[in-house]
Amino acid sequence: MRANKRNRTYHLPPLILLAILTILMTYPMAFHLQDHLPSDLGDPLYLVWLIGHNLARIKEGLADFWDGRIFYPHTKTVLYSDYVPALPLMAILPAVISQNLVFAYNFLWLLSFFLSGVSAYCLIFYLTRSRSAAFISSLIFAFSPVCFAHISHLELLFSAWLPFCFLFLHRYLERPNVANLSLALFFLILQTLSCGHYGLFASLFLGLFGLILVFYKGYWPDLRFWLRTISLVLVAALILIPFFLPYFPVHKKMDFKWTYNDVRNYSAEIQDYLAAPPWNIFWSRILKVKAPPERQVFPGILPLLLLILWMNCRRVFEPVYQPFLIKGLKIWFSFKKKPGKSKKQSIYLYILDIFIFLLFLDILIILSAGGFEFELAFFRFSSRRLSNPALILLIAGFLRLSLYPGWRHIKKRAIEILTKKWKELKKRQNSGPAKIESSPLSLTQINADLYLTMAILSWLFSFGPVISFRGIGLLTGPYNLLYRFLPPFRLMRAPARFSIMLSLSLSVLAGLALASFLNSRKIAFPKKPLLILIAGLILCEQISIPLPLAPLPDKGRPPEIYPTIASLPAEKVLLELPLPDSRLNYYQEALPMYYSLFHRHRIVNGYSGFIPPAYSILQEAMESFPSEATLALLERLKIDLVLVHTKGYRPEKGKEIMENLKSWGHRLVLIDQKQDDFLYQFVRDEAGEKNRLYFKNKFSLKSQEKFLSEAELLSRLTWLKDKNNWKIWASSNVVNARLAVDNSLDTGWSTAGLQQKNDFFWIDFGHEIWLAEVRLYLKNKLFDYPRHFQVEVSSDNINWEKIAFYSNYFPYFDLETIEDLASYHVKIVLPLTRLRFLRFNLTADHPLYHWSIQEIECSGFPDH
């Protein structure tokens, strides 16, 4: 009875220690659970909003679940980012109990560290049967510097399900039953729904581990094993599909995708493996390597030292680890170990083996980078086609086997082994489920090889498509194989996140090394003090206290103006100003999203993984608020309320806006003011025309001794279709200027450089026309529009008249076209003007964007 009681509490001390260390290593978070968030008020506050949104939707019966009430008038805005459904679901209970969404978020944040330690402990204990080794090595994974680099990303901290996936995969291959595989797939689903990146990484390595271990353990000829495995994997895939299927139509419609350059920007570089988080007390001060948080992938030094010692120190470890890669390369490239009958034959085998190795490298380069070529003096070598090296490799392989003196013996031995494995499999099937061995230490070598392989591959994959050092590309990385041949990896932005798999691998390898140390009988001195010292050193190199915390304004309570907004009809739409001054500050919009949980109105503001183009255009346009153009835009979008936070502006800018708003009192009415917050409501003018035509000096066209009325002139306006006779010129890229009038949105003209003052685009219509409106379509170049420009006309190309001048201009869209990106255009309404030549001149530079025109449409009529 005492033994049973001891077994029940055997793992309790490590778990208690992990809980205590979680509080200490994340200090001072445990003391600010209700009114602070880790790091900043960007991504953490976004997830707080997501938890609140999901709770509200559950209360409403899941109606309009994908409609986040942000980025109005866009729809299904929850799908603009990873909505990580597992995390909001886990937050429901603490949110309901505490009635505080911030507390629920912080509770999950602390739980992520504790669960990561618990799961790593369970996996490593299963592989080593050593409580001490499992506990010490679990610290490496739970409190890795990689985790502390992402304290503002809860989804990236929730890697706790990864070790459980591998744990139950090992159990399944020891005892292949439905329960073990179901649990492995359950935790894989949970990990995928907690962080899609980690779920994808886990799927890759679980598949690799599974295939290797299936052949190693002899399950490969078992048809029932394969049917059970494949059927359950398909069930898991079917469970995941409904969660991710809604993404695709939304992202296709909004043209949301990560470009190749985005992937490169979020890939680690070689020096980033020395970049520790700035709040790491020890290594950040010593290494002083700076990198963005996504690329702070320093794994720690002690896990690597333990691995190196395990491979080399025979007096301490028993057995010493000999990686299969090193043994294989030694045999492959060792001249002495070539089994030729003579020295001459051994030389042939040595040369042939080197040649086969180079062929393998050539095939990998072709698969990942499309091949290579180089020139040396008059010699030029190129390798682009896969068929050539593959065929040569096949021939070289046959030649290698024919030269091997013991080939017949190997073939005979292989048949004997396969026959033996088949008999063992039949015997196992007849005798029922296999029993788990009391100590899996006999599998230490294969397990170490597997996790060392995962560590090496994760390290290489984290560099992304190109392995770089300080911005200089050195060579193509193997990640290209994933990017080119596995479509899910094209949806992924940050290869640097593979570092979490490296952290897990090093944790397991450290556990195996410590178990080997504890099992060694060659050590005379006490081991426990040394284990305590190792655990202390691991914690010392990981310690990152005090962690930076961001306090919520007024402890999370909404400002006084929001109850007024909440009392207004629910259909009212709100815009909060100021908008962020640059894309780097979009995270500031998470605060209006959080406050929207209290007033429940739709808001134009928003923050997400992808930002809709219309919002970015609106953000730039609002720099000139209030003006005729900006008010007309807000009226077109049916925005009802404008909340101006004057504290968000510079003092002089805030005063200027408030003074200017007084002159627009007939369109915007102040309905409430609380401290520095001013709430305005639009006065609707239903009689106003949607499109206005301005006439120059009230001019009427004389035709056949009659004066045409304005209505008759409007009826004559049409879109000019015959563009073949137009002559086009531009200040740059003249060769492609004609593409702006070829009646195709897929082709167009661009300055091929940043917008510069005095850039121009010139049109000769071939004869005089009357022109009322010009549209410059943008299609997939939505931000390459002219901001500051003037319109000039001429009848002889010598005397030019300026008829319009625009500053802080922006494309046209409305409620019907805001999600039709191909319809975005620069709409230029002109006084009805007689002209033959038309010219657009830029009057200011732009530091970020080109000037592009995909197609030009002109509204008018010929002068005859």
N, C-alpha and C positions, 0 to 999 in steps of 0.2 A: 504493500500500500504506500509506503514511503517512497519507493522507487517511482510509482505512478505519479505521486504528488511532485516529486523532483522533476520528472519529465514535463509535467504541465507548466512548471515555472522556469524551466531550463533557459528559455529564450527571453524571459522577462527582463533581466538586468540590461542586456544590450539595447532592448527597445526603450527602456526608461532612460538610459544614457543618451540615446539618439534624440529623444524628446527634449531632454535638458539641453543638449548641444544645439538643437534647432533654435531654442530661445536665445541662447548665448551667442551663437554665430550670426544671428540676424538682428542683434541689438541695434537700435532700440525699438524695433517694430512691435514687439509684444506689448509695449506700454502705450502704443498710439493706434490701437486697432480701429477706433471709431471716427477719427478725424484727420488721419494722415494716409498718404499713399506712397509706395516706394518709388524713389527716383524723381518722378515728375507727374504732372496732371495731364499727360497725353494718353498713351496707350493704357495705363491702369484705369483712368477715368472712362475711357471708351468701353472697357470690359465691364466696369460698374454699370454703365448705361445699358450694355447688352444684357446683363443679368436682370436689371429692372424692366427692360423691354420684354424679355421672355416671361417674367412673372406676370406682367400686365396682360400679355397675350394668352397665357394659360387661364387667367381669371376670366377672360373674354371668350373662352372656348376656342382658342387658336385661330380666330378669325383674322385674316390679313396678316399672317405670321411674318411674311417676308417684308412687309411694309414697315420700315423703321421710323417713319414720320420725320426723316431728315432728308437733306438735299432736295426739298420740295422744288419743283413738281415731279421729280423723278420717282419711279416706283421700284419696289423690291430692293430697297437700298441696303437691307441687312446682308444681301448677297454681294455687296461691293467689297467685302472683306471676309476673312475666315471667321465664320460665326461660331466655331468650336463648340458644338452643342453639348458636349459632355460637361464642360466647366460650368455653364449657367445652370445645368440640371443639378450638379453637385452643390451649387450655391443656394439652392432653394431652401433647404432645411435651415442653415444658419441665418439666411435672410429673414425667414418667417419667424424664427425664434427671437432674433435680435431686433427685428424691424429696422435694420440699418444695412443698406446695400454696401456701404464702405466696409463695415465689419465683416460682411459675408465674403467680400473680395479678399481682405487681409487674412481671414481665416484660411481660405484656400491657398493663399500665398505661403503661409507658414506650413500648411499641410503638405505642400509640394516638396519641401525639403525633407520633412520627416518621412513621407512615403517613399521618396527616392532612396533614402538610407535603408528603410525596411526592405524594400524590394531587392536592392543590391545585396543586403545581408542574406536574404532567403536564397537567392541564386548562388552566391558564393559558398554558403554553408552546404547547399546540396552538392556542389562540386568538390568540396574539400572535407566536409564533416568536421570542420574546426570552427568552434564558436569565436575564438580569438581572432583567427585569420579573417573570418567573415566580417566581424565587427570593424576591425581596423581598415580593411579594404573598402567597406561600405562608406566610410568617411570620405574616401577619394571621390566617389560618385555623388554623394549627397551634397557636399560642400565644395564642389569643383569650382575653380576660378571661372570656368566657362559659364556656370550657372549664375554666379554673381555679376557677370557681364550683362546678363539679361534680366535684371531684377525688375525692369519695367514691362516685361513680357511674360505674363502668367502662363500663357500656352507653351512657351519655351521652357519654363521651369517645370512643367508637369511632364517630366520624362519618367515618372515612377513606374509606368506600366511596361517600359522596355525590358527591364530585368525579368519581370514575370513572364513576358512572352518567351524569352529564352529558357527560363526555368521549366516551363511546362512543355516546351519543345524537347528538352533533354529527358524529361519524365516520359513523354510520349514515345521516344525512341528507346527508352529502357523498358517501358510497359505500354505497348501500342494499343491503347483502348480509346474509346470515344470520349471519355471524360477528360483525359489529359489533353487531347488535341482540341477539344471544345474550349477548355480553359485557355490554352495558348491563343486560339483565335479570338476568344472573348477579350483578352487583354490587348490583342492587336487592334480589334475594333475600338476598344476604349482609348487606346493611344492615338489612333487615327482621328477619332472625334475630339480628342483633346489638343492635338497638334498634327495637322496633316503632313508636315515635313517629316516628323519623327515616325509617323505611321508608314510613310513611303520608305524611309531608311530601314525600318524594322522589317518590312516585307522583303526588301532586297536581301538582307543578310539572313533572315530566317529561311528563305528559299535556298540560299547558298549552303547554310549549315545543314539544312534538312537533306539536301541531295548528297552531300559528302557523308553524313552519318548513316544515311540509308544504305549506301554501298559499303561503308565500313562495318556496319553491323549485320549486313547480309539480308536486308529486307527487300532488296530490289526485285527478286523473282516472285514475291508474294502478291498475287493478284488482288486478294482481299484487302491487303494493306493499302494498295494504291487506290482501290475503289473507295475505301473509307476516307482516305486522306483527301482525294480530289473532291469527293462529294461535300465534305465539310468545308473545304476551302471555297467552293462555289457558293455554299450557303452564306458564308461570311461576306463574300463579295456582293451577294444579293442584298444583304442587310445594309451594306455601306452605300450602295448605288443610290437609293432614294435621298440620302443626305447630301450627295454631291451633284446629282443630276440637275437640280435647279440652277446651279452655277452657270452652266454652259450657254443656254440661250441669252441670259442677262449679259454675260461677259462678251458674247459675240455681238450682241446688239450695240453695246456701249464701246466696243473695240478695246476692251480691257485685256491686256496681255503684257507679259514681261519680255522685253527685247533681249537680244544677245548681249548688248552693252549693260543692261540692268543686271544680268546674271554675272557678268565679269566684275561689275562694281561691288556686288555682294559676295564675292569669292575672297577667300583668304589669300594672303601673300606669305612668302616664306618667313619674313621677319615678324609677321603677326603671331607666330607661335612663341614669341617672346613678349607679346603685348598682354599684360595683366590689367584687370580693371583698375581704374584710378583710386578706388577706395580699398584696394588690397594693401595692407599695412607694410608687408615685407617686400614683395617682388616689384611692386610699382615704383618704389623708390630706388631699387637697385637696377632694374632693367631699363626703365625710362623709355620704353618703346610705345609710341602713341598710335592708336588705331581707333576707328569707329567701333561702337559696341558690337556690331555684327561680326567684326573681324578680331575681337579680343578673344583669341582661342588658346591662350596659354594653358597647358594641361597640368602644370606642376612638375617639379623636378624629382621628388621622391618616388613616385610610381615608376618612372623611367630607371632610376637608380636600382630599385628593387629588381626590376626585370633584367638589367645588365648583370647584377650580382648573381642572380639565379642562373644565368647562362654561363658564368665564368668561375664562380667560387665553389669549388668542390669540397672545401673543408667545412663549409657552413650548411650547404643545401644537399639534401639527399631525397630523390635523385636530382642531378643537375639537368637543366632544361637544354635540349639541343633542337633548335627550330628546324623544321623540315626544309625550309627554304635554304638555310645555310648548308645543311647536309646535302640537299639536292644539287646546289650550285657547286659544292666541293667535288662531288662525284662527277658532275657534268664537265667541269673545267679542269679536273685533275688529270694530268698526263699519266701519272703513275697508276691510276685506277682504271685505265682503258684496258679491257680484257682481250687484247689482240694476241694472236698466236706468236707474233714476232714484233720486234720494235718497229719495223716498217708499217705493219698493219695498225699498230697502236697510234702511229703518227697520222695515218689516214683517218682513223676514228676521231682523233682529237680535232683535226681540221674540219671534218664533217660535222661534228657536234657544234663547233663554233659557227659554222655556216647555217646550221638548222636554227640556232639561237638568234642569229641575225635575221633570218627569214621570219621568225615569230615576231620580232620587233617591227619588221617592215609591215607585216599584216596588221599589227596593232595600230601603227601610225596611219595606215590607209583607212582603217575602220574609224578611227577617232578624228583625224584631221584631213582625210582625203588624199593622203600621200605627201611626197616631198620631192624636191629636186635640188641639185647643187652643181656648180661648175668649178672646175679646177684647171686653170690654163686652157688647153684645147679639149679637155675631157668634160663631158656633161652627162650627168646621170639623173634619171627621172624614174620615179615609181608612183604611179597613180592608179593603175588597174589592179584589182584584187585577184583576178584570175591568174595572173602571171606568178606571183610568189606562192599562191596556194598550190598551183600545179607543181612548181619546183619543190615545195615542201613535201608534197606527196611522194614525188620521185625520190627525194633525199631520205625520207622516212623508210621507204622500202629498201633503199641501198643500205641504210644504217642497220636495219634488221638482218639483211643478208650477210653483212660483214661481222655481225655479232656472233662469236663462236658458240655460245650456249643457247642459241635461239630455240632449237628443238627441245632442249631441256626446259626452258622457260615456258614454252607452249604446253608441254606435258604437265609441268607443275601447276600452271594456271588452270588447266582442266581439272586436276585433282582438287585444287582449292575450291573451285566452283561446285564440284560434286559434293564436297564435304559440307559447304555452306548450305546447299540444297537439302541435304539429309538433316542437318541441324534445324533448318527452318521447319521441315515436316515434323520433326520430333517435338519442336516447340509448339506447333499448332495443335498437335495431338494431346499434349500435356497441359494445355490451358495457358492462361496469362503468365508471362515471365515475372519473376520476383525481382524487386529492386535489390541490387547488391547493397550490403551493409556499408561498404565504403567504395565509392567510385574512383578511388585514387589510381586504380589501374588504367583509368581513362585520362589521367593527367596529361599525357603527351598529346593525344589527339585534341583534347579541349584547349590546351595551350596553343596548339597550332591553329585551331579555328579562331580563337580570339586575337592571336597575333596577326592573322590574315585580315580580320576585321579592322584591327588598329591601322595596319598599313594601308588598306584600301580606303578607309575613312579619311586618313591623313591626305592621301593623294586626291580623293574626290573633293575634299574641302577647298582645293585650289581652283576649282572650277574649270572652265574650258582651256585656260592658259595658265601654266605655272609661272608666277611672276615674282620679282623681287624689287621692291620699292618702285613699282609702276612699270618696270621693264619686263616684257614678256620673254621668258627664257625658252620654253618649249611647250608643245601642246600637251594638255593633261588628259588622263584617262577618263575624266568626267565627260568628255566629248562622246564616248561610247554610250553612256547613259542618255545624254542629251539627244543623240541622233537616232537611237534605236529603241528607246523606251519612252513613249509619248508622255506618261505622267511627269517625267522630269522636265519637260518643256513648260509645265505649268508652275514650276518651282523657281523662286527668285534667288534664294540664298544658299549656295553650296557650302558656304562656311559653316552652316549648321550641322554638317557631318561631324563636326568636332564633338558633339555629344556622344556619338558612337565610339569615337576614340577614347573619350573619358570612361565610358562603360567598359571598353576592352581593357584599358589600363587598370581599372579597378579589379576586374576578374583576374588578370595576370598577376597583379600584386597579391591577391588572395591565394592564388595557386603557389606563388613564391613563398609566402609566409607559411603556408601549410607544409611545403617542402622543408622549410627551416625548422618548424616545430617537430617534424617527423625525423629530423636528422639525429643520429646517435653519435655523431662525431664531435658534438659540442659539449664541453665540460662545464662551462659557466652557466648560471641560471638564465633562463630565457625570458621570464616574465618582465624583469626590469627593462630588458631590451625592447620588448613589445610595447611597453608603456612609453618608452622613449620614441619609438617609431610613430606611435599614434599621436604623441605630442608634437613631433616635428611636422606631421601631415597637417594637423590643425593650425600650427603656426604659419605654415606657408599658404594656408587658405584663408586665414582670418581677415575679415574685411569690415571691421567695426570702427566707428559707428557708420551704419549704412545711411546714405542720403534719403531723407523723407521729405515729401512735399505736403505742407498743410493745406487743407481745403479752406477756402474763404469762409469766414464766420462758422467754422467747424461743420461745413457741409450744408448749412441752412441756406435756402435761397434768399436773395435780396428782397427788399420790401416791395419792389415793383411787381414781382411775379404773382402774388395773390390777385392783383388787378387783372393781369393777363388771364389767370385761371378762371376769373368770373365772367369773361367774355364768351360769346358763343363758340362752340368747339370747332366750327368750320373755319374760323379765322386763321389766317396763315401769318407767321411771324418771321421777320428778318431782324437779326441783331447785328448792330454795328458798334465798333469797326470790325471789318473782316481782317484776317491776317494780312500783313504787309508783304509776305512772300510765301512761297511754297514750303520753305523750311519751317515756317511757323504754323502750318495747318493744324498741328496738334492742339493749338489754343482753342479750336472749335469744339473740343471734347467738353469744355465747361458749359457752353450753351446746351449741348446735348444732355448733359447731366441735369441741368435745370428744367429741361423739357419734360423730365419724368414727373415734375411737380405740377406743371400747368397743362400738360397733355395736348398741346397744340402742335400742328405741323410747323416745322421750321425750315428755313432756307439753308441755314448753317449745317455743317456736318464735317465729320472726320472719319476716314476709313482707309483700308489698304489701297483701294483705287479711288481716285477723285474724279467725278464726272467732269468732262470738259466745260460744260456750261457753268459750273460753279467756279472754275478757275477764271473763266472769262468775266463772270460777274464780280469776282473778287478784284480783278484789275479795273473793271469799270467803276466800281464804287469808290475808287480813289478820287473821282471828281464829283461825288455826291455832295449836295443836291444840284442837279442840273436838269435841263429839259430831257436830254437823252437818257439819263439814269432813271428819272421818274417815269418816263414813257416805258422803259424796260420793265420796271417793277409793276406798272399798271397792266402791261401785256401779260405778265405772269400771274395776274390776279392775287398779288400780295396785299394783304389788308393792313398789317401792323408793322411799324418800324420802331425798334427799341434802340435808342442811341445811348451808349455808355460813354459819356464824355471823358471819364477817367482813362478810357482805353486809347485816347488820342493824346498827342502832345498838347500842352495847355493852349498854345496859340492856335493850333489846328482845331481843337474842340470849340473854342470861342468863335472861330470863323464859320464853322458849320452851323452853330446855333444861330448866328446872325443871318446866314444865308437862308436858313429854314423859315425865318420870319417872312421872307418875300414869297414863299410858296405856300402861304397859309390857306389859299383857296383850293389847294390839292392835298395838303397834309395838315391835319388838325391835331394839336396837342391835347391828349385826353387824360394824361396823368404824369406826375413827376414825383419821384422819390429820391432825394439827395441828388446824385449826379446822373441819374437814369431818367431819360425822357421818352415817353411812349406816345407815338404818333399813329394816327389812323388815316387811311386814304379816303378822300371824298370821290366817289365814283362819278364819272361823266359818261353815262351810257350813250349820249348823243354824239360823242366824239367819233371822228372817223378813224378807222384802223390805219389807213394809209392816206397821207396827205400829198397833194401835188401843189407845189409852190410856183406861182407865175411871176415872171420877171416884169415888174412895173405894170401889173395887171394887163399884160399884153394879150391881144387877140389876133388870131391869124386871119388875114384878108384873103378870100378865095372867091373867084367869080363874082366880084363886086359885092360880096356879102361878108359881114363880120360873123365868124363862128363863135358860138357861145362856149363857156367853159365845159358844159356837159358834152357839146359836140366834139370839142377837142379831146376830152377824155375818151370818148367812144372811138376815136381814130387811133389811139395809142395801141401799139402791138409790139411783141418781142421780135426784134430784127433777126431773121433767120439766115439770110444770105451773107455768110461771113467769108466766102471764098475771095471776094474782091477787096477785103480789108487788108491793109498793109500794117505790119506790126514792127515796132522797134522798142528797144529797152536799153537801159544804161549798162546792163551786164547780161551775160548768158543769152546773147541775141539769137544764137542757134536754136534755142528751145522756145523762143518767144511765141512762135506760131502755135505751139501746143496749147496756149491759153484760149484759142478760138477755134479748136478743132472739133467742137461738139462732143467732147468726151471728158468726163470727170476723172478718168483714170490716168490721164496725162495732163501735164501742166508746165508752167514756167516758174522758175525761182531765181532769186538773185545769186544763189549758190554761195552766199556769204551773209553775214549779219547785216541787218538793215542799217543803212547809212544815209545821212542827210544828202539830198539831191539825187538819190536814186529815182529813176522815172520809168514809166511805162507809157508808150505812145501808140496811138491808133489813128490811121487814116482810113475813113469810111469810103473813100473813092468818090463821093459826091456829098453835097450838103444834105443834112437831115435835121429834123427837130428831135431833140433828146430830152427825156424827162427823168429817166432812172437808169442806174447802172448797178449790176450785181457782180461781185467778185467772189466766185465760189471757192471753198477751201477744201472740202471733203476730208481727206485723211491728214491734212496739214492745218489743223484747226487753230493753232497759235501763231501761224505765219501770216498774220494779217497786219495791215498798216495801222499804226496808232495815231500818228501825226502826219497829215498830208494835206495837200491842196489840189483842187481840180481846175485845170486851165483848158480853154477852148480857143480855136482859131479857125478862120476861113481860108487862110493862105499859108499857114505854117511859118509866118514871119511875125505877125502881130498877135500876141497872146493876151487873153483876158482871163483873170482869175475870177471864177464864179462861185467857188465854195472853198471853205477852209475848215478843217476838222482837227480837234485835239482830244486826246484820250478816247479815240473812237474804238468801237468793238463790233463784232459780228451781230447779225440779226438772228433771233430765234424767238419763238413764242410757245404757248402751251402745247400746241399741236405738233410742233417740229423739234422740241427740245431734245428728244431721244432719237431723232432722225439726223445722224451726224452728217450725212451726205448733203443735207439741205442747208447747212450753215454757210452763210455768205455775208460779205460786207455790202450792206445795202446803202447806196448813195442816191438820195432823192434830190434832184436838181431843179432849179427854175427852168421852165420849158425854154430851151435855148436852141438857136439855130447855129449849126457848126458843121465843119468837115473834119477837123483834127481835134483829138481829145488827148489830154496828157495828165497823168497822175504823178505828182512830185512829193517825195517824202521830205518833211521839214525837220525831222529829228532822227537821231540814231536809236538803235535798240541793242542792249548788250547780250541778249539771249537768242533772238529769233531771226530767221530769214524773212524775206517777203516772197510769198508764193501765191500764184493764181492758177487754179486748176481749170477754170472756165469763166469766160466773161459773157454776161447776157445784158443786152441794152434794150430799153423800152423807149419807143418814139415812133416817128413815121417819116418817110422820105419827103423832101421839099419839092413836091410836084403833085 
